């Protein structure tokens, strides 16, 4: 069998992880430290060690390892690295199967049959069928959803298996995520667990002259990310404000209302569910910029039922403006149906151009604490999970991690666009509102409020007419 010391020379931090006898190693480490390379060789180390563990022909495969990634793009990258660095002496060329990303390894010993490495995606937790594993490597663990981890945990509970695991990634964006909970368990000294934390700058290879460009790139990312996000990404610092949105806890205020209050103008944002998402409606007090009511229709709920409930709720609350995600042909059609039902719909196309300003408006409002919402758990989870993801171009894009949803976030962001500007912006734009008269609920329902004048209604009517004209031109009836 090959001696791995002849093929791999770990730096000091990597060697510290390799030397640990813990069965579960939780690595909360900044990017560019080399955690993926370290985990790959840790897996191969356990494969070599398995030759000294009694197995017998009934143990099939003789050595079994999973590499679990958040989604298929990361899985492709890990697969390519695996093919690049695994010693060719460990397998035969015909035993590499590209279509399902599996490698059959030579038997580690006479007592054990062949070995097997599988690269998996956590995007669909139900596809992670229970299997007994000798080694489990969860890559970018901060982006792997809790439901996937719940499926993975039993894989380390099979008799006769070595049951080693590495969970590695940058810090999660909220404390109840499984990766952060496992890190804290390891810090508290749970038997068989050990926690490790390093920054990108703890990688001694980055100090070499030929790698100065990497350090320059890391420093350059300060201009693209918020300070907390940069520190999370490269210094491995945990912060609930380390994702895209900040001040989440500070914006939690009040409870949901069972019904509308007289004299209050209400607006709403609707994110229409696609195949894997729910439809979400956020109703807000337009003046206080506060979420007062929240409705979510589960994935697969009949559209006709959703539409009828939406119409009833909008009439009940006297919704003045309903901003609807009208992205794509389906979104256009749904928005058109709501317009035909007499709702004050304002279609919003979420495109590459409009997406960023929409999210920035919500992020800035939260940073300045001039938006609030009750403790709606799905909303809080999505806000905390939303983060910066680096694109192939090198730029960063805010989005939900693979396996998480964004319908709550976009419903809130859409509703916020219909709210009145906070006082600071109103003053800056020299807009004066006469707020001495509080309208009745009947007047609100008819659109007669101090904040929605005939001029505003005419503008909204113009938007609806232009939208309908575009739909007719596109052949949408």
C-alpha atoms as one frame of an Amber mdcrd trajectory, in Angstrom:
protein
   0.000   0.000   0.000   1.198   3.550  -0.814   2.690   5.665   1.963   0.774
   8.957   1.884   3.747  10.830   3.355   5.456  10.459  -0.001   2.573  12.224
  -1.785   1.306  14.923   0.548   3.052  17.428   2.805   0.518  19.170   5.072
   1.212  22.582   6.550   1.286  22.937  10.348  -2.452  23.529  10.795  -3.419
  20.645   8.549  -1.007  18.392  10.421  -2.647  19.347  13.717  -6.014  18.179
  12.383  -4.510  14.938  11.036  -2.887  14.214  14.402  -6.160  14.463  16.314
  -7.604  11.074  17.382 -11.185  12.448  17.364 -13.716  10.562  15.272 -15.662
  13.746  14.438 -13.619  16.811  13.528 -15.497  20.097  13.134 -13.528  22.684
  11.184 -14.769  26.300  11.259 -12.077  27.753   9.049 -11.650  30.752   6.735
 -11.387  30.340   2.984  -7.991  29.738   1.348  -6.652  27.798   4.340  -6.653
  24.434   2.549  -9.418  22.575   4.398 -10.673  20.707   1.309  -7.222  19.371
   0.479  -6.734  18.381   4.106 -10.110  16.566   4.250  -9.332  14.682   1.034
  -6.094  13.301   2.455  -7.747  12.573   5.802 -10.197  10.361   3.894  -7.386
   8.558   2.079  -5.557   8.151   5.383  -8.601   6.344   6.812  -8.758   4.140
   3.705  -5.156   3.058   4.295  -5.869   2.464   7.995  -8.897   0.291   7.194
  -6.568  -2.542   6.133  -5.814  -3.071   9.836  -9.499  -3.160  10.849 -11.154
  -6.603  10.764 -13.929  -6.709   8.211 -14.633  -9.933   6.420 -16.460 -10.528
   3.128 -19.816  -9.583   4.659 -18.669  -5.961   4.985 -19.628  -4.557   1.560
 -18.048  -2.351   0.461 -14.895  -3.012   2.460 -14.315   0.722   2.868 -17.148
   3.193   2.281 -16.787   6.998   2.120 -19.156   9.819   1.177 -18.209  13.361
   0.174 -21.352  15.477   0.604 -21.580  18.930  -0.998 -24.390  21.500  -0.762
 -25.274  21.280  -4.481 -24.133  19.790  -7.775 -21.797  22.684  -8.803 -19.694
  22.107  -5.670 -19.944  18.343  -6.224 -18.426  18.732  -9.685 -15.521  20.735
  -8.257 -14.830  18.167  -5.519 -15.024  15.351  -8.062 -12.409  17.006 -10.261
 -10.109  17.540  -7.269 -10.585  13.928  -6.211  -9.529  12.659  -9.644  -6.542
  15.018  -9.631  -5.109  14.028  -6.262  -6.117  10.461  -5.465  -3.078   8.202
  -6.020  -3.578   6.113  -9.181  -2.292   3.075  -7.274  -5.542   3.058  -5.275
  -7.847   2.163  -8.190  -8.097   0.859 -11.722  -9.029   3.286 -14.548 -12.167
   1.300 -15.369 -13.377   1.717 -11.781 -14.000   5.463 -12.158 -17.649   6.208
 -12.991 -18.165   9.800 -14.100 -21.957   9.563 -14.507 -22.667   8.943 -10.817
 -19.354  10.245  -9.433 -18.137   7.061  -7.787 -14.700   5.480  -7.555 -14.227
   1.828  -6.671 -10.980   1.375  -4.756  -8.809  -1.684  -4.574  -9.462  -3.899
  -1.528  -7.644  -2.280   1.414  -6.671  -5.720   2.782  -7.278  -9.433   2.309
  -9.973  -9.274   4.992 -11.956  -6.604   3.153 -13.482  -6.408  -0.310 -13.301
  -3.334  -2.574 -13.562   0.240  -1.310 -16.021   2.872  -2.550 -15.953   6.687
  -2.597 -19.160   8.499  -3.575 -19.637  12.230  -4.176 -23.135  13.306  -3.138
 -25.261  16.463  -3.297 -27.281  17.554  -0.245 -29.725  19.545  -2.370 -32.332
  16.786  -2.035 -32.024  15.307   1.485 -34.330  12.426   0.627 -31.732  11.159
  -1.863 -29.217  10.627   0.963 -30.229   7.064   1.657 -28.955   5.598   4.892
 -25.686   3.695   4.537 -22.992   2.668   6.988 -19.896   4.788   6.418 -16.275
   4.533   7.405 -15.754   8.175   6.487 -18.139  11.101   5.995 -16.857  14.421
   4.660 -19.364  17.294   4.578 -17.946  20.130   2.505 -19.081  23.766   2.891
 -21.130  22.573   5.853 -22.544  26.051   6.510 -24.587  25.712   3.299 -25.926
  22.198   3.969 -29.450  22.307   5.350 -30.491  20.728   8.648 -32.743  18.199
   6.892 -29.734  16.806   5.024 -27.661  16.494   8.207 -30.500  14.597   9.869
 -30.286  12.042   7.048 -26.490  11.855   7.289 -26.123  11.351  11.023 -27.288
   7.688  11.037 -24.531   6.819   8.532 -22.039   7.113  11.399 -23.959   4.704
  13.627 -23.372   1.377  11.825 -21.613  -1.501  13.644 -18.369  -2.602  12.047
 -17.718   0.765  10.358 -14.919   3.150  11.358 -17.381   6.092  11.570 -14.986
   8.997  11.044 -16.334  12.381   9.975 -15.116  15.826   8.983 -17.521  18.759
   8.867 -15.789  21.760   7.338 -16.749  25.243   6.235 -16.880  28.905   7.191
 -19.159  29.876  10.119 -22.917  29.531   9.738 -24.995  32.695   9.780 -27.251
  31.679  12.677 -26.577  29.764  15.925 -29.177  27.020  15.492 -27.702  25.687
  12.241 -26.480  22.099  12.664 -22.883  23.005  11.765 -22.649  25.687  14.456
 -24.322  23.403  17.009 -21.800  20.640  16.277 -18.925  23.130  16.564 -20.149
  24.256  19.974 -20.588  20.610  21.066 -16.974  19.946  20.109 -15.794  23.058
  21.976 -17.572  21.834  25.098 -15.575  18.604  24.900 -18.103  16.069  23.684
 -16.463  12.663  23.674 -15.003  11.805  20.266 -15.386  15.364  18.916 -12.795
  18.096  18.404 -13.223  21.657  17.102 -10.680  23.533  15.001 -10.637  27.156
  13.913  -8.145  28.971  11.702  -8.129  32.089   9.551  -7.031  32.287   5.932
  -3.875  34.008   7.135  -2.939  30.944   9.212  -2.055  29.181   5.984   1.753
  29.491   5.803   1.683  28.847   2.059   0.021  32.240   1.536   3.114  33.912
   2.951   5.268  32.658   0.084   6.241  35.328  -2.504   4.550  33.459  -5.368
   1.216  33.632  -3.525   1.169  37.379  -2.866  -1.586  37.725  -5.477  -3.895
  35.564  -3.334  -3.396  37.845  -0.327  -4.054  40.863  -2.546  -7.260  39.229
  -3.766  -8.398  38.543  -0.194  -7.752  42.158   0.802  -9.528  43.332  -2.342
 -12.667  41.506  -1.275 -13.004  44.030   1.551 -14.305  46.463  -1.073 -16.957
  43.982  -2.268 -18.264  42.683   1.069 -19.489  44.174   4.313 -16.898  44.072
   7.077 -18.788  41.355   8.986 -19.182  39.225   5.857 -15.478  39.586   5.020
 -14.458  38.634   8.553 -16.762  35.622   8.450 -15.385  34.481   5.119 -11.671
  34.881   5.787 -11.258  35.179   9.577 -13.902  32.524  10.383 -15.657  34.846
  12.832 -19.203  33.863  13.712 -21.772  36.662  13.609 -25.527  36.627  13.126
 -24.906  39.723  11.000 -22.199  37.999   8.983 -24.553  37.255   6.105 -26.126
  39.680   3.655 -28.677  41.151   6.073 -27.701  42.833   9.340 -29.579  43.921
  12.481 -32.030  41.056  12.073 -32.674  40.705  15.814 -33.003  44.477  16.223
 -35.781  44.551  13.603 -37.947  41.978  15.409 -40.828  43.825  17.019 -44.468
  43.274  17.895 -46.921  40.513  17.090 -49.041  39.686  14.095 -52.468  41.322
  14.088 -55.609  39.187  13.729 -57.232  41.835  11.561 -56.906  45.398  10.229
 -57.053  48.496  12.421 -59.261  51.453  11.440 -57.484  54.319   9.735 -54.349
  52.351   8.802 -53.127  51.994   5.219 -51.971  48.462   4.410 -49.794  47.223
   1.549 -48.544  43.748   0.715 -45.851  41.825  -1.128 -46.512  38.459  -2.749
 -43.846  35.981  -3.789 -45.481  33.318  -5.926 -44.258  29.804  -5.268 -42.526
  27.859  -7.971 -41.985  24.090  -8.014 -39.943  23.920  -4.801 -41.120  27.042
  -2.953 -44.173  28.159  -1.057 -46.202  31.240  -1.956 -45.788  33.931   0.709
 -47.792  37.096   1.427 -46.511  39.790   3.803 -48.975  42.535   4.800 -47.370
  45.731   6.140 -48.496  48.949   7.790 -47.324  51.283   5.025 -46.574  54.196
   7.347 -44.845  52.302  10.157 -43.113  49.945   7.682 -44.066  47.031   9.917
 -45.201  43.515   8.998 -48.594  42.986  10.613 -49.749  39.745   8.984 -48.113
  36.812   7.240 -49.563  33.984   5.168 -47.716  31.080   3.562 -49.202  28.529
   1.206 -47.331  25.237   1.212 -45.646  23.962  -1.921 -48.208  22.225  -4.085
 -51.238  24.135  -2.767 -53.739  24.519  -5.600 -53.394  27.917  -7.313 -57.167
  28.451  -7.441 -57.334  28.020  -3.656 -54.412  30.411  -3.186 -56.036  32.994
  -5.449 -59.399  32.890  -3.665 -57.783  33.174  -0.239 -55.607  36.032  -1.494
 -58.610  37.936  -2.808 -60.463  37.470   0.467 -57.474  38.551   2.590 -56.745
  41.608   0.432 -60.375  42.771   0.683 -60.452  42.085   4.430 -57.328  44.170
   5.045 -58.163  46.864   2.500 -54.825  46.401   0.731 -53.893  49.594  -1.143
 -50.941  48.231  -3.104 -50.109  44.586  -3.809 -46.626  44.157  -5.299 -46.461
  40.756  -6.980 -43.492  38.787  -8.249 -44.494  38.525 -11.915 -41.261  36.939
 -13.111 -41.624  34.614 -16.087 -44.674  33.621 -18.080 -46.316  31.933 -15.078
 -45.822  34.976 -12.847 -47.333  37.239 -15.506 -50.375  35.022 -15.828 -50.950
  34.821 -12.077 -50.545  38.580 -11.677 -53.008  39.125 -14.521 -55.585  36.897
 -12.822 -55.291  38.955  -9.634 -55.665  42.176 -11.649 -58.820  40.787 -13.250
 -60.119  40.015  -9.749 -59.907  43.724  -8.942 -56.859  43.677  -6.676 -54.470
  46.689  -6.752 -51.670  44.626  -8.277 -48.300  46.106  -9.231 -46.355  43.433
 -11.153 -42.629  43.316 -10.393 -40.237  41.496 -12.719 -37.281  40.164 -10.705
 -34.390  40.288 -13.171 -30.615  40.545 -12.919 -31.060  44.324 -13.102 -33.933
  44.741 -10.621 -32.948  42.020  -8.141 -30.002  43.790  -6.525 -31.747  47.157
  -5.849 -34.742  45.268  -4.432 -32.574  43.363  -1.939 -30.410  46.410  -1.183
 -33.496  48.402  -0.245 -34.412  45.753   2.326 -30.824  45.397   3.571 -30.394
  49.153   4.054 -33.769  49.450   5.797 -32.763  46.703   8.218 -29.353  48.250
   8.801 -31.037  51.561   9.654 -33.756  49.767  11.623 -36.642  51.444   9.794
 -38.441  48.188   9.007 -39.784  45.693  11.532 -41.475  42.312  11.655 -42.763
  39.845  14.282 -40.814  36.700  15.135 -41.876  34.777  12.039 -39.542  31.772
  12.144 -39.383  30.967   8.406 -38.628  34.632   7.660 -35.893  34.850  10.304
 -34.284  31.651   9.060 -34.181  32.884   5.472 -32.867  36.321   6.433 -30.055
  34.749   8.485 -29.193  32.208   5.805 -28.990  34.755   2.973 -25.338  35.357
   2.158 -22.779  36.475  -0.382 -21.889  33.805  -2.932 -18.905  34.267  -5.234
 -19.726  33.867  -8.930 -17.382  32.511 -11.605 -16.725  36.137 -12.614 -15.242
  36.839  -9.169 -18.141  39.062  -8.166 -20.378  38.338  -5.192 -24.128  37.827
  -5.423 -26.496  37.730  -2.440 -28.664  34.617  -2.431 -30.001  31.790  -0.317
 -27.687  28.784   0.066 -28.516  25.627  -1.816 -31.396  23.804  -0.152 -32.695
  26.936   1.571 -35.594  29.071   0.326 -35.944  32.793  -0.412 -39.722  33.265
  -0.781 -40.077  34.953   2.645 -37.242  37.360   1.864 -38.600  38.418  -1.519
 -42.188  38.769  -0.258 -40.901  41.144   2.436 -38.691  43.028  -0.005 -41.608
  43.468  -2.435 -43.967  44.680   0.315 -41.364  47.182   1.500 -41.286  48.866
  -1.918 -44.938  49.823  -1.409 -44.365  51.400   2.019 -43.987  55.103   2.669
 -40.403  56.321   2.834 -38.974  56.626   6.357 -38.813  60.183   7.752 -35.160
  60.666   6.808 -35.878  59.973   3.143 -39.101  61.970   3.145 -37.212  64.985
   4.470 -34.394  64.477   1.992 -36.847  64.429  -0.911 -38.755  67.426   0.477
 -42.020  65.489   0.390 -44.610  66.834   2.817 -47.559  64.659   3.826 -50.589
  65.959   5.669 -51.006  63.339   8.403 -53.384  65.275  10.650 -56.417  63.387
   9.375 -56.713  59.653  10.086 -59.095  58.062   7.553 -61.658  55.463   8.472
 -61.253  51.865   7.357 -63.997  52.386   4.754 -62.033  55.294   3.282 -58.876
  53.215   3.308 -60.687  50.452   1.432 -61.782  52.981  -1.188 -58.244  54.314
  -1.576 -58.975  57.667   0.130 -56.066  58.183   2.520 -53.760  61.002   3.415
 -50.936  59.154   1.733 -52.641  57.800  -1.384 -54.096  60.752  -3.295 -55.872
  60.796  -6.626 -52.505  61.431  -8.274 -51.031  58.288  -6.734 -54.038  56.262
  -7.810 -53.732  57.619 -11.366 -50.060  56.574 -11.455 -50.974  53.100 -10.241
 -53.782  52.852 -12.811 -51.310  53.841 -15.517 -48.954  51.068 -14.438 -51.750
  48.521 -14.597 -52.880  49.692 -18.044 -49.337  49.552 -19.449 -48.832  46.087
 -17.937 -52.057  44.850 -19.479 -51.067  46.289 -22.859 -47.729  44.437 -22.714
 -49.511  41.203 -21.817 -51.953  41.595 -24.713 -49.078  42.274 -27.091 -47.405
  39.090 -25.841 -50.573  37.124 -26.449 -51.435  36.670 -22.741 -55.197  36.978
 -22.258
